Amino acid sequence: MDGICCAVMEKIKALGTFGRYFVISAEEFKEAFPEGADRSDATLKNALGLLYEGGYIDVRYSGENMYCVAALKEYAPRRTAEDTVRKTAGAKSVSPFWAAFAGGAAGGVLTALLSLLIFLLC
């Protein structure tokens, strides 16, 4: 669905600037769909609904295969769980043991320095 949403958004942005309303037909939207995508009215309405709910577009009115729409902000496709796993798989992380060990050591050193400071001032 992200490919269809991107195509719909690009079609709206190609008409003009953000915040400006344009009348466009359903057929013009469907021509912009990616190859092999379902070009039904239901698919178009679903894509427009997702973009509207996400705050990417505003639909002033629709009827008889005509839509009055405006682009409100840049479309950013949603991340899937697979994308998240792929990005975090390559990231290096510190073992929780070593993180806790370093925190404990830093706390011990800080406590020792504070105790030494209090001993020298008294």
Backbone as XML, in Angstrom:
<?xml version="1.0"?>
<chain id="A" units="angstrom">
  <residue number="1" name="MET">
    <atom name="N" x="0.828" y="-1.195" z="0.000"/>
    <atom name="CA" x="0.000" y="0.000" z="0.000"/>
    <atom name="C" x="0.869" y="1.254" z="0.000"/>
  </residue>
  <residue number="2" name="ASP">
    <atom name="N" x="2.093" y="1.150" z="0.560"/>
    <atom name="CA" x="2.966" y="2.317" z="0.586"/>
    <atom name="C" x="3.323" y="2.793" z="-0.816"/>
  </residue>
  <residue number="3" name="GLY">
    <atom name="N" x="3.487" y="1.853" z="-1.747"/>
    <atom name="CA" x="3.796" y="2.238" z="-3.124"/>
    <atom name="C" x="2.660" y="3.026" z="-3.754"/>
  </residue>
  <residue number="4" name="ILE">
    <atom name="N" x="1.438" y="2.618" z="-3.476"/>
    <atom name="CA" x="0.273" y="3.325" z="-4.015"/>
    <atom name="C" x="0.140" y="4.688" z="-3.344"/>
  </residue>
  <residue number="5" name="CYS">
    <atom name="N" x="0.333" y="4.738" z="-2.030"/>
    <atom name="CA" x="0.264" y="6.026" z="-1.318"/>
    <atom name="C" x="1.326" y="6.988" z="-1.832"/>
  </residue>
  <residue number="6" name="CYS">
    <atom name="N" x="2.531" y="6.473" z="-2.077"/>
    <atom name="CA" x="3.596" y="7.322" z="-2.623"/>
    <atom name="C" x="3.213" y="7.859" z="-3.998"/>
  </residue>
  <residue number="7" name="ALA">
    <atom name="N" x="2.631" y="7.000" z="-4.830"/>
    <atom name="CA" x="2.233" y="7.415" z="-6.170"/>
    <atom name="C" x="1.139" y="8.479" z="-6.120"/>
  </residue>
  <residue number="8" name="VAL">
    <atom name="N" x="0.166" y="8.288" z="-5.239"/>
    <atom name="CA" x="-0.918" y="9.272" z="-5.083"/>
    <atom name="C" x="-0.348" y="10.594" z="-4.592"/>
  </residue>
  <residue number="9" name="MET">
    <atom name="N" x="0.535" y="10.525" z="-3.621"/>
    <atom name="CA" x="1.132" y="11.741" z="-3.066"/>
    <atom name="C" x="1.967" y="12.475" z="-4.112"/>
  </residue>
  <residue number="10" name="GLU">
    <atom name="N" x="2.731" y="11.742" z="-4.903"/>
    <atom name="CA" x="3.547" y="12.368" z="-5.951"/>
    <atom name="C" x="2.667" y="13.038" z="-7.005"/>
  </residue>
  <residue number="11" name="LYS">
    <atom name="N" x="1.540" y="12.401" z="-7.310"/>
    <atom name="CA" x="0.621" y="12.980" z="-8.296"/>
    <atom name="C" x="0.060" y="14.316" z="-7.784"/>
  </residue>
  <residue number="12" name="ILE">
    <atom name="N" x="-0.289" y="14.358" z="-6.495"/>
    <atom name="CA" x="-0.834" y="15.593" z="-5.912"/>
    <atom name="C" x="0.249" y="16.668" z="-5.868"/>
  </residue>
  <residue number="13" name="LYS">
    <atom name="N" x="1.463" y="16.288" z="-5.447"/>
    <atom name="CA" x="2.549" y="17.263" z="-5.343"/>
    <atom name="C" x="2.959" y="17.806" z="-6.705"/>
  </residue>
  <residue number="14" name="ALA">
    <atom name="N" x="2.800" y="16.996" z="-7.758"/>
    <atom name="CA" x="3.166" y="17.436" z="-9.104"/>
    <atom name="C" x="2.244" y="18.546" z="-9.602"/>
  </residue>
  <residue number="15" name="LEU">
    <atom name="N" x="1.062" y="18.652" z="-9.019"/>
    <atom name="CA" x="0.112" y="19.670" z="-9.458"/>
    <atom name="C" x="0.463" y="21.066" z="-8.953"/>
  </residue>
  <residue number="16" name="GLY">
    <atom name="N" x="1.133" y="21.151" z="-7.820"/>
    <atom name="CA" x="1.458" y="22.473" z="-7.287"/>
    <atom name="C" x="2.008" y="22.410" z="-5.880"/>
  </residue>
  <residue number="17" name="THR">
    <atom name="N" x="1.832" y="23.495" z="-5.144"/>
    <atom name="CA" x="2.448" y="23.656" z="-3.834"/>
    <atom name="C" x="1.603" y="23.037" z="-2.720"/>
  </residue>
  <residue number="18" name="PHE">
    <atom name="N" x="2.249" y="22.858" z="-1.559"/>
    <atom name="CA" x="1.548" y="22.342" z="-0.390"/>
    <atom name="C" x="0.474" y="23.331" z="0.057"/>
  </residue>
  <residue number="19" name="GLY">
    <atom name="N" x="-0.671" y="22.790" z="0.473"/>
    <atom name="CA" x="-1.754" y="23.617" z="0.981"/>
    <atom name="C" x="-2.709" y="24.138" z="-0.078"/>
  </residue>
  <residue number="20" name="ARG">
    <atom name="N" x="-2.387" y="23.965" z="-1.340"/>
    <atom name="CA" x="-3.245" y="24.440" z="-2.421"/>
    <atom name="C" x="-4.097" y="23.280" z="-2.932"/>
  </residue>
  <residue number="21" name="TYR">
    <atom name="N" x="-5.373" y="23.534" z="-3.122"/>
    <atom name="CA" x="-6.319" y="22.492" z="-3.538"/>
    <atom name="C" x="-6.357" y="22.372" z="-5.053"/>
  </residue>
  <residue number="22" name="PHE">
    <atom name="N" x="-6.478" y="21.106" z="-5.505"/>
    <atom name="CA" x="-6.571" y="20.807" z="-6.929"/>
    <atom name="C" x="-7.651" y="19.766" z="-7.146"/>
  </residue>
  <residue number="23" name="VAL">
    <atom name="N" x="-8.335" y="19.860" z="-8.264"/>
    <atom name="CA" x="-9.346" y="18.866" z="-8.632"/>
    <atom name="C" x="-8.679" y="17.884" z="-9.583"/>
  </residue>
  <residue number="24" name="ILE">
    <atom name="N" x="-8.797" y="16.619" z="-9.252"/>
    <atom name="CA" x="-8.149" y="15.571" z="-10.051"/>
    <atom name="C" x="-9.097" y="14.376" z="-10.138"/>
  </residue>
  <residue number="25" name="SER">
    <atom name="N" x="-9.058" y="13.701" z="-11.258"/>
    <atom name="CA" x="-9.958" y="12.567" z="-11.450"/>
    <atom name="C" x="-9.336" y="11.287" z="-10.898"/>
  </residue>
  <residue number="26" name="ALA">
    <atom name="N" x="-10.191" y="10.318" z="-10.645"/>
    <atom name="CA" x="-9.731" y="9.021" z="-10.148"/>
    <atom name="C" x="-8.840" y="8.345" z="-11.185"/>
  </residue>
  <residue number="27" name="GLU">
    <atom name="N" x="-9.146" y="8.530" z="-12.456"/>
    <atom name="CA" x="-8.349" y="7.913" z="-13.518"/>
    <atom name="C" x="-6.928" y="8.464" z="-13.539"/>
  </residue>
  <residue number="28" name="GLU">
    <atom name="N" x="-6.778" y="9.755" z="-13.272"/>
    <atom name="CA" x="-5.432" y="10.330" z="-13.230"/>
    <atom name="C" x="-4.620" y="9.739" z="-12.082"/>
  </residue>
  <residue number="29" name="PHE">
    <atom name="N" x="-5.267" y="9.539" z="-10.939"/>
    <atom name="CA" x="-4.586" y="8.897" z="-9.817"/>
    <atom name="C" x="-4.174" y="7.478" z="-10.191"/>
  </residue>
  <residue number="30" name="LYS">
    <atom name="N" x="-5.095" y="6.735" z="-10.793"/>
    <atom name="CA" x="-4.828" y="5.330" z="-11.120"/>
    <atom name="C" x="-3.706" y="5.182" z="-12.144"/>
  </residue>
  <residue number="31" name="GLU">
    <atom name="N" x="-3.557" y="6.157" z="-13.041"/>
    <atom name="CA" x="-2.471" y="6.112" z="-14.022"/>
    <atom name="C" x="-1.108" y="6.183" z="-13.348"/>
  </residue>
  <residue number="32" name="ALA">
    <atom name="N" x="-1.050" y="6.803" z="-12.175"/>
    <atom name="CA" x="0.212" y="6.956" z="-11.452"/>
    <atom name="C" x="0.562" y="5.745" z="-10.595"/>
  </residue>
  <residue number="33" name="PHE">
    <atom name="N" x="-0.371" y="4.800" z="-10.440"/>
    <atom name="CA" x="-0.118" y="3.618" z="-9.612"/>
    <atom name="C" x="1.072" y="2.843" z="-10.166"/>
  </residue>
  <residue number="34" name="PRO">
    <atom name="N" x="1.808" y="2.155" z="-9.295"/>
    <atom name="CA" x="2.932" y="1.318" z="-9.762"/>
    <atom name="C" x="2.447" y="0.169" z="-10.637"/>
  </residue>
  <residue number="35" name="GLU">
    <atom name="N" x="3.354" y="-0.354" z="-11.446"/>
    <atom name="CA" x="3.034" y="-1.490" z="-12.319"/>
    <atom name="C" x="2.556" y="-2.674" z="-11.478"/>
  </residue>
  <residue number="36" name="GLY">
    <atom name="N" x="1.496" y="-3.304" z="-11.927"/>
    <atom name="CA" x="0.983" y="-4.498" z="-11.260"/>
    <atom name="C" x="0.095" y="-4.215" z="-10.059"/>
  </residue>
  <residue number="37" name="ALA">
    <atom name="N" x="-0.110" y="-2.962" z="-9.712"/>
    <atom name="CA" x="-0.954" y="-2.620" z="-8.566"/>
    <atom name="C" x="-2.422" y="-2.716" z="-8.963"/>
  </residue>
  <residue number="38" name="ASP">
    <atom name="N" x="-3.256" y="-3.024" z="-7.996"/>
    <atom name="CA" x="-4.699" y="-3.077" z="-8.208"/>
    <atom name="C" x="-5.198" y="-1.659" z="-8.471"/>
  </residue>
  <residue number="39" name="ARG">
    <atom name="N" x="-5.826" y="-1.442" z="-9.598"/>
    <atom name="CA" x="-6.268" y="-0.106" z="-9.990"/>
    <atom name="C" x="-7.780" y="0.091" z="-9.775"/>
  </residue>
  <residue number="40" name="SER">
    <atom name="N" x="-8.284" y="-0.459" z="-8.693"/>
    <atom name="CA" x="-9.715" y="-0.336" z="-8.416"/>
    <atom name="C" x="-10.004" y="0.950" z="-7.640"/>
  </residue>
  <residue number="41" name="ASP">
    <atom name="N" x="-11.279" y="1.334" z="-7.642"/>
    <atom name="CA" x="-11.701" y="2.512" z="-6.885"/>
    <atom name="C" x="-11.499" y="2.298" z="-5.392"/>
  </residue>
  <residue number="42" name="ALA">
    <atom name="N" x="-11.698" y="1.066" z="-4.936"/>
    <atom name="CA" x="-11.527" y="0.765" z="-3.510"/>
    <atom name="C" x="-10.079" y="0.974" z="-3.072"/>
  </residue>
  <residue number="43" name="THR">
    <atom name="N" x="-9.140" y="0.573" z="-3.923"/>
    <atom name="CA" x="-7.720" y="0.763" z="-3.605"/>
    <atom name="C" x="-7.382" y="2.241" z="-3.531"/>
  </residue>
  <residue number="44" name="LEU">
    <atom name="N" x="-7.902" y="3.025" z="-4.471"/>
    <atom name="CA" x="-7.660" y="4.469" z="-4.462"/>
    <atom name="C" x="-8.254" y="5.114" z="-3.220"/>
  </residue>
  <residue number="45" name="LYS">
    <atom name="N" x="-9.482" y="4.752" z="-2.894"/>
    <atom name="CA" x="-10.125" y="5.327" z="-1.706"/>
    <atom name="C" x="-9.385" y="4.939" z="-0.434"/>
  </residue>
  <residue number="46" name="ASN">
    <atom name="N" x="-8.886" y="3.710" z="-0.384"/>
    <atom name="CA" x="-8.120" y="3.265" z="0.774"/>
    <atom name="C" x="-6.834" y="4.082" z="0.913"/>
  </residue>
  <residue number="47" name="ALA">
    <atom name="N" x="-6.126" y="4.295" z="-0.187"/>
    <atom name="CA" x="-4.883" y="5.080" z="-0.165"/>
    <atom name="C" x="-5.164" y="6.522" z="0.243"/>
  </residue>
  <residue number="48" name="LEU">
    <atom name="N" x="-6.205" y="7.118" z="-0.325"/>
    <atom name="CA" x="-6.562" y="8.492" z="0.042"/>
    <atom name="C" x="-6.959" y="8.573" z="1.513"/>
  </residue>
  <residue number="49" name="GLY">
    <atom name="N" x="-7.666" y="7.554" z="1.994"/>
    <atom name="CA" x="-8.057" y="7.523" z="3.404"/>
    <atom name="C" x="-6.853" y="7.449" z="4.329"/>
  </residue>
  <residue number="50" name="LEU">
    <atom name="N" x="-5.878" y="6.606" z="3.979"/>
    <atom name="CA" x="-4.664" y="6.490" z="4.793"/>
    <atom name="C" x="-3.878" y="7.802" z="4.812"/>
  </residue>
  <residue number="51" name="LEU">
    <atom name="N" x="-3.776" y="8.443" z="3.650"/>
    <atom name="CA" x="-3.058" y="9.721" z="3.583"/>
    <atom name="C" x="-3.794" y="10.811" z="4.359"/>
  </residue>
  <residue number="52" name="TYR">
    <atom name="N" x="-5.112" y="10.792" z="4.302"/>
    <atom name="CA" x="-5.914" y="11.773" z="5.039"/>
    <atom name="C" x="-5.774" y="11.572" z="6.545"/>
  </residue>
  <residue number="53" name="GLU">
    <atom name="N" x="-5.883" y="10.311" z="6.989"/>
    <atom name="CA" x="-5.771" y="10.002" z="8.411"/>
    <atom name="C" x="-4.387" y="10.332" z="8.951"/>
  </residue>
  <residue number="54" name="GLY">
    <atom name="N" x="-3.368" y="10.188" z="8.114"/>
    <atom name="CA" x="-2.001" y="10.502" z="8.529"/>
    <atom name="C" x="-1.697" y="11.990" z="8.505"/>
  </residue>
  <residue number="55" name="GLY">
    <atom name="N" x="-2.635" y="12.799" z="8.000"/>
    <atom name="CA" x="-2.418" y="14.238" z="7.953"/>
    <atom name="C" x="-1.563" y="14.693" z="6.780"/>
  </residue>
  <residue number="56" name="TYR">
    <atom name="N" x="-1.393" y="13.815" z="5.783"/>
    <atom name="CA" x="-0.570" y="14.165" z="4.627"/>
    <atom name="C" x="-1.350" y="14.950" z="3.580"/>
  </residue>
  <residue number="57" name="ILE">
    <atom name="N" x="-2.658" y="14.692" z="3.490"/>
    <atom name="CA" x="-3.499" y="15.396" z="2.519"/>
    <atom name="C" x="-4.793" y="15.835" z="3.192"/>
  </residue>
  <residue number="58" name="ASP">
    <atom name="N" x="-5.472" y="16.752" z="2.522"/>
    <atom name="CA" x="-6.826" y="17.123" z="2.923"/>
    <atom name="C" x="-7.710" y="16.932" z="1.703"/>
  </residue>
  <residue number="59" name="VAL">
    <atom name="N" x="-8.862" y="16.355" z="1.912"/>
    <atom name="CA" x="-9.825" y="16.154" z="0.828"/>
    <atom name="C" x="-11.000" y="17.073" z="1.103"/>
  </residue>
  <residue number="60" name="ARG">
    <atom name="N" x="-11.160" y="18.081" z="0.269"/>
    <atom name="CA" x="-12.255" y="19.030" z="0.458"/>
    <atom name="C" x="-13.580" y="18.392" z="0.054"/>
  </residue>
  <residue number="61" name="TYR">
    <atom name="N" x="-13.595" y="17.735" z="-1.097"/>
    <atom name="CA" x="-14.794" y="17.002" z="-1.512"/>
    <atom name="C" x="-14.404" y="15.931" z="-2.512"/>
  </residue>
  <residue number="62" name="SER">
    <atom name="N" x="-15.309" y="14.972" z="-2.672"/>
    <atom name="CA" x="-15.127" y="13.937" z="-3.683"/>
    <atom name="C" x="-16.494" y="13.516" z="-4.181"/>
  </residue>
  <residue number="63" name="GLY">
    <atom name="N" x="-16.551" y="13.159" z="-5.438"/>
    <atom name="CA" x="-17.802" y="12.701" z="-6.021"/>
    <atom name="C" x="-17.647" y="12.472" z="-7.505"/>
  </residue>
  <residue number="64" name="GLU">
    <atom name="N" x="-18.368" y="11.494" z="-8.020"/>
    <atom name="CA" x="-18.349" y="11.155" z="-9.434"/>
    <atom name="C" x="-16.926" y="11.030" z="-9.975"/>
  </residue>
  <residue number="65" name="ASN">
    <atom name="N" x="-16.085" y="10.306" z="-9.244"/>
    <atom name="CA" x="-14.696" y="10.051" z="-9.633"/>
    <atom name="C" x="-13.828" y="11.304" z="-9.740"/>
  </residue>
  <residue number="66" name="MET">
    <atom name="N" x="-14.218" y="12.366" z="-9.060"/>
    <atom name="CA" x="-13.410" y="13.588" z="-9.000"/>
    <atom name="C" x="-13.094" y="13.885" z="-7.540"/>
  </residue>
  <residue number="67" name="TYR">
    <atom name="N" x="-11.882" y="14.341" z="-7.280"/>
    <atom name="CA" x="-11.440" y="14.635" z="-5.921"/>
    <atom name="C" x="-10.829" y="16.030" z="-5.881"/>
  </residue>
  <residue number="68" name="CYS">
    <atom name="N" x="-11.149" y="16.777" z="-4.844"/>
    <atom name="CA" x="-10.512" y="18.063" z="-4.586"/>
    <atom name="C" x="-9.582" y="17.838" z="-3.396"/>
  </residue>
  <residue number="69" name="VAL">
    <atom name="N" x="-8.281" y="17.820" z="-3.668"/>
    <atom name="CA" x="-7.302" y="17.457" z="-2.642"/>
    <atom name="C" x="-6.178" y="18.484" z="-2.568"/>
  </residue>
  <residue number="70" name="ALA">
    <atom name="N" x="-5.534" y="18.515" z="-1.396"/>
    <atom name="CA" x="-4.356" y="19.355" z="-1.194"/>
    <atom name="C" x="-3.322" y="18.562" z="-0.410"/>
  </residue>
  <residue number="71" name="ALA">
    <atom name="N" x="-2.070" y="18.675" z="-0.806"/>
    <atom name="CA" x="-0.978" y="18.063" z="-0.056"/>
    <atom name="C" x="-0.658" y="18.970" z="1.127"/>
  </residue>
  <residue number="72" name="LEU">
    <atom name="N" x="-0.557" y="18.396" z="2.318"/>
    <atom name="CA" x="-0.293" y="19.184" z="3.519"/>
    <atom name="C" x="1.142" y="19.052" z="4.011"/>
  </residue>
  <residue number="73" name="LYS">
    <atom name="N" x="1.713" y="17.869" z="3.891"/>
    <atom name="CA" x="3.098" y="17.653" z="4.314"/>
    <atom name="C" x="3.689" y="16.509" z="3.526"/>
  </residue>
  <residue number="74" name="GLU">
    <atom name="N" x="4.998" y="16.390" z="3.598"/>
    <atom name="CA" x="5.721" y="15.347" z="2.870"/>
    <atom name="C" x="5.345" y="13.967" z="3.398"/>
  </residue>
  <residue number="75" name="TYR">
    <atom name="N" x="5.148" y="13.028" z="2.492"/>
    <atom name="CA" x="4.761" y="11.673" z="2.879"/>
    <atom name="C" x="5.993" y="10.869" z="3.264"/>
  </residue>
  <residue number="76" name="ALA">
    <atom name="N" x="5.915" y="10.219" z="4.424"/>
    <atom name="CA" x="6.970" y="9.324" z="4.885"/>
    <atom name="C" x="6.352" y="7.952" z="5.083"/>
  </residue>
  <residue number="77" name="PRO">
    <atom name="N" x="6.710" y="6.979" z="4.258"/>
    <atom name="CA" x="6.114" y="5.649" z="4.394"/>
    <atom name="C" x="6.339" y="5.069" z="5.783"/>
  </residue>
  <residue number="78" name="ARG">
    <atom name="N" x="5.355" y="4.319" z="6.242"/>
    <atom name="CA" x="5.456" y="3.682" z="7.556"/>
    <atom name="C" x="6.514" y="2.602" z="7.529"/>
  </residue>
  <residue number="79" name="ARG">
    <atom name="N" x="7.173" y="2.418" z="8.658"/>
    <atom name="CA" x="8.169" y="1.362" z="8.768"/>
    <atom name="C" x="7.480" y="0.053" z="9.128"/>
  </residue>
  <residue number="80" name="THR">
    <atom name="N" x="7.964" y="-1.001" z="8.523"/>
    <atom name="CA" x="7.450" y="-2.320" z="8.863"/>
    <atom name="C" x="8.382" y="-2.958" z="9.883"/>
  </residue>
  <residue number="81" name="ALA">
    <atom name="N" x="7.935" y="-4.021" z="10.496"/>
    <atom name="CA" x="8.763" y="-4.727" z="11.476"/>
    <atom name="C" x="10.031" y="-5.259" z="10.823"/>
  </residue>
  <residue number="82" name="GLU">
    <atom name="N" x="9.933" y="-5.656" z="9.569"/>
    <atom name="CA" x="11.094" y="-6.173" z="8.848"/>
    <atom name="C" x="12.148" y="-5.087" z="8.660"/>
  </residue>
  <residue number="83" name="ASP">
    <atom name="N" x="11.728" y="-3.855" z="8.341"/>
    <atom name="CA" x="12.663" y="-2.741" z="8.208"/>
    <atom name="C" x="13.367" y="-2.459" z="9.520"/>
  </residue>
  <residue number="84" name="THR">
    <atom name="N" x="12.625" y="-2.509" z="10.620"/>
    <atom name="CA" x="13.192" y="-2.239" z="11.936"/>
    <atom name="C" x="14.222" y="-3.299" z="12.307"/>
  </residue>
  <residue number="85" name="VAL">
    <atom name="N" x="13.910" y="-4.565" z="12.053"/>
    <atom name="CA" x="14.838" y="-5.649" z="12.363"/>
    <atom name="C" x="16.091" y="-5.513" z="11.510"/>
  </residue>
  <residue number="86" name="ARG">
    <atom name="N" x="15.923" y="-5.174" z="10.249"/>
    <atom name="CA" x="17.052" y="-5.044" z="9.336"/>
    <atom name="C" x="17.982" y="-3.922" z="9.791"/>
  </residue>
  <residue number="87" name="LYS">
    <atom name="N" x="17.434" y="-2.819" z="10.273"/>
    <atom name="CA" x="18.260" y="-1.694" z="10.699"/>
    <atom name="C" x="18.960" y="-1.976" z="12.018"/>
  </residue>
  <residue number="88" name="THR">
    <atom name="N" x="18.299" y="-2.677" z="12.941"/>
    <atom name="CA" x="18.909" y="-2.935" z="14.239"/>
    <atom name="C" x="19.853" y="-4.131" z="14.204"/>
  </residue>
  <residue number="89" name="ALA">
    <atom name="N" x="19.753" y="-4.991" z="13.198"/>
    <atom name="CA" x="20.614" y="-6.166" z="13.136"/>
    <atom name="C" x="22.071" y="-5.773" z="12.943"/>
  </residue>
  <residue number="90" name="GLY">
    <atom name="N" x="22.333" y="-4.728" z="12.195"/>
    <atom name="CA" x="23.702" y="-4.303" z="11.940"/>
    <atom name="C" x="24.257" y="-3.385" z="13.014"/>
  </residue>
  <residue number="91" name="ALA">
    <atom name="N" x="23.427" y="-2.889" z="13.890"/>
    <atom name="CA" x="23.884" y="-1.952" z="14.919"/>
    <atom name="C" x="24.647" y="-2.696" z="16.001"/>
  </residue>
  <residue number="92" name="LYS">
    <atom name="N" x="25.759" y="-2.106" z="16.413"/>
    <atom name="CA" x="26.538" y="-2.708" z="17.491"/>
    <atom name="C" x="25.979" y="-2.222" z="18.815"/>
  </residue>
  <residue number="93" name="SER">
    <atom name="N" x="25.941" y="-3.130" z="19.798"/>
    <atom name="CA" x="25.428" y="-2.755" z="21.098"/>
    <atom name="C" x="26.363" y="-3.266" z="22.185"/>
  </residue>
  <residue number="94" name="VAL">
    <atom name="N" x="26.250" y="-2.656" z="23.333"/>
    <atom name="CA" x="27.070" y="-3.033" z="24.481"/>
    <atom name="C" x="26.286" y="-4.049" z="25.298"/>
  </residue>
  <residue number="95" name="SER">
    <atom name="N" x="26.992" y="-5.050" z="25.770"/>
    <atom name="CA" x="26.364" y="-6.065" z="26.607"/>
    <atom name="C" x="25.837" y="-5.412" z="27.888"/>
  </residue>
  <residue number="96" name="PRO">
    <atom name="N" x="24.663" y="-5.801" z="28.359"/>
    <atom name="CA" x="24.140" y="-5.227" z="29.600"/>
    <atom name="C" x="25.082" y="-5.440" z="30.788"/>
  </residue>
  <residue number="97" name="PHE">
    <atom name="N" x="25.824" y="-6.547" z="30.792"/>
    <atom name="CA" x="26.774" y="-6.800" z="31.871"/>
    <atom name="C" x="27.842" y="-5.709" z="31.925"/>
  </residue>
  <residue number="98" name="TRP">
    <atom name="N" x="28.418" y="-5.390" z="30.768"/>
    <atom name="CA" x="29.492" y="-4.394" z="30.744"/>
    <atom name="C" x="28.957" y="-2.995" z="31.034"/>
  </residue>
  <residue number="99" name="ALA">
    <atom name="N" x="27.753" y="-2.710" z="30.592"/>
    <atom name="CA" x="27.153" y="-1.411" z="30.903"/>
    <atom name="C" x="26.931" y="-1.279" z="32.406"/>
  </residue>
  <residue number="100" name="ALA">
    <atom name="N" x="26.439" y="-2.328" z="33.061"/>
    <atom name="CA" x="26.224" y="-2.299" z="34.510"/>
    <atom name="C" x="27.551" y="-2.231" z="35.256"/>
  </residue>
  <residue number="101" name="PHE">
    <atom name="N" x="28.545" y="-2.962" z="34.765"/>
    <atom name="CA" x="29.865" y="-2.941" z="35.387"/>
    <atom name="C" x="30.473" y="-1.535" z="35.325"/>
  </residue>
  <residue number="102" name="ALA">
    <atom name="N" x="30.399" y="-0.893" z="34.173"/>
    <atom name="CA" x="30.946" y="0.461" z="34.018"/>
    <atom name="C" x="30.196" y="1.449" z="34.903"/>
  </residue>
  <residue number="103" name="GLY">
    <atom name="N" x="28.874" y="1.312" z="34.998"/>
    <atom name="CA" x="28.086" y="2.199" z="35.861"/>
    <atom name="C" x="28.440" y="2.023" z="37.322"/>
  </residue>
  <residue number="104" name="GLY">
    <atom name="N" x="28.626" y="0.770" z="37.743"/>
    <atom name="CA" x="29.012" y="0.492" z="39.132"/>
    <atom name="C" x="30.399" y="1.023" z="39.445"/>
  </residue>
  <residue number="105" name="ALA">
    <atom name="N" x="31.326" y="0.856" z="38.502"/>
    <atom name="CA" x="32.686" y="1.352" z="38.704"/>
    <atom name="C" x="32.697" y="2.879" z="38.785"/>
  </residue>
  <residue number="106" name="ALA">
    <atom name="N" x="31.954" y="3.524" z="37.912"/>
    <atom name="CA" x="31.890" y="4.989" z="37.935"/>
    <atom name="C" x="31.278" y="5.471" z="39.251"/>
  </residue>
  <residue number="107" name="GLY">
    <atom name="N" x="30.252" y="4.799" z="39.722"/>
    <atom name="CA" x="29.630" y="5.168" z="41.001"/>
    <atom name="C" x="30.575" y="4.978" z="42.172"/>
  </residue>
  <residue number="108" name="GLY">
    <atom name="N" x="31.350" y="3.885" z="42.147"/>
    <atom name="CA" x="32.324" y="3.620" z="43.203"/>
    <atom name="C" x="33.420" y="4.661" z="43.244"/>
  </residue>
  <residue number="109" name="VAL">
    <atom name="N" x="33.926" y="5.028" z="42.066"/>
    <atom name="CA" x="34.972" y="6.054" z="41.993"/>
    <atom name="C" x="34.432" y="7.396" z="42.474"/>
  </residue>
  <residue number="110" name="LEU">
    <atom name="N" x="33.246" y="7.742" z="42.078"/>
    <atom name="CA" x="32.642" y="9.005" z="42.497"/>
    <atom name="C" x="32.439" y="9.036" z="44.013"/>
  </residue>
  <residue number="111" name="THR">
    <atom name="N" x="31.991" y="7.947" z="44.585"/>
    <atom name="CA" x="31.790" y="7.868" z="46.038"/>
    <atom name="C" x="33.127" y="7.989" z="46.770"/>
  </residue>
  <residue number="112" name="ALA">
    <atom name="N" x="34.162" y="7.332" z="46.249"/>
    <atom name="CA" x="35.489" y="7.412" z="46.874"/>
    <atom name="C" x="36.030" y="8.838" z="46.822"/>
  </residue>
  <residue number="113" name="LEU">
    <atom name="N" x="35.875" y="9.510" z="45.712"/>
    <atom name="CA" x="36.348" y="10.892" z="45.588"/>
    <atom name="C" x="35.574" y="11.830" z="46.504"/>
  </residue>
  <residue number="114" name="LEU">
    <atom name="N" x="34.290" y="11.632" z="46.608"/>
    <atom name="CA" x="33.473" y="12.464" z="47.486"/>
    <atom name="C" x="33.848" y="12.237" z="48.952"/>
  </residue>
  <residue number="115" name="SER">
    <atom name="N" x="34.102" y="10.974" z="49.316"/>
    <atom name="CA" x="34.520" y="10.668" z="50.688"/>
    <atom name="C" x="35.887" y="11.288" z="50.988"/>
  </residue>
  <residue number="116" name="LEU">
    <atom name="N" x="36.790" y="11.234" z="50.030"/>
    <atom name="CA" x="38.109" y="11.830" z="50.209"/>
    <atom name="C" x="38.008" y="13.338" z="50.379"/>
  </residue>
  <residue number="117" name="LEU">
    <atom name="N" x="37.153" y="13.970" z="49.580"/>
    <atom name="CA" x="36.953" y="15.417" z="49.684"/>
    <atom name="C" x="36.396" y="15.797" z="51.036"/>
  </residue>
  <residue number="118" name="ILE">
    <atom name="N" x="35.451" y="15.061" z="51.532"/>
    <atom name="CA" x="34.853" y="15.359" z="52.855"/>
    <atom name="C" x="35.899" y="15.126" z="53.960"/>
  </residue>
  <residue number="119" name="PHE">
    <atom name="N" x="36.702" y="14.070" z="53.840"/>
    <atom name="CA" x="37.741" y="13.785" z="54.837"/>
    <atom name="C" x="38.787" y="14.896" z="54.881"/>
  </residue>
  <residue number="120" name="LEU">
    <atom name="N" x="39.184" y="15.405" z="53.721"/>
    <atom name="CA" x="40.203" y="16.457" z="53.684"/>
    <atom name="C" x="39.679" y="17.803" z="54.180"/>
  </residue>
  <residue number="121" name="LEU">
    <atom name="N" x="38.393" y="18.081" z="54.018"/>
    <atom name="CA" x="37.825" y="19.347" z="54.465"/>
    <atom name="C" x="37.524" y="19.354" z="55.941"/>
  </residue>
  <residue number="122" name="CYS">
    <atom name="N" x="37.374" y="18.225" z="56.545"/>
    <atom name="CA" x="37.034" y="18.176" z="57.979"/>
    <atom name="C" x="38.216" y="18.065" z="58.863"/>
  </residue>
</chain>
